[in-house]
Amino acid sequence: MNKNLEDKSEELEQTLLKQLQLFKEDSKDWVKVGGLVLAGGLLTFAIVQATRKKKNRETERALEVLEREGLLSKNLEKKLTTSSKSSFWPSLGERLLLVGLAFAKEKYFPNLFNLVSEDDKSPEEGK
């Protein structure tokens, strides 16, 4: 019985070692893909930051020129320095609204006229 347990334990150790070896081989591909995704994300972040700084510099130069010319007012400065708050969610909301309207049109619009005509027929049947 003791020999049987030792054989099973050796077999389990060997299968565990094989599984770990397979896991290491498979994970190499995932690590490469993860590294590429991380590098792409960092590159995108760097590009966005660089373009953002460029826009800020142009705004600062425009403010300096307007101030030198005496045309800069508080209202104009506020308009130039505040960023537009465009985001993904308003456009998504508009799209969902259009999809909802299209769905309602397909589902309820044809039945709207049929219900009216059925209501008109029911009093005639009663006469």
Secondary structure, DSSP 8 states (H G I E B T S, - for coil): -HHHHHHHHHHHHHHHHHHHHHHHHHHHHHHHHHHHHHHHHHHHHHHHHHHHHHHHHHHHHHHHHHHHHT---HHHHHHHHS-----HHHHHHHHHHHHHHHHHHHHHHHHHHHHHHHHHHHHHHH-
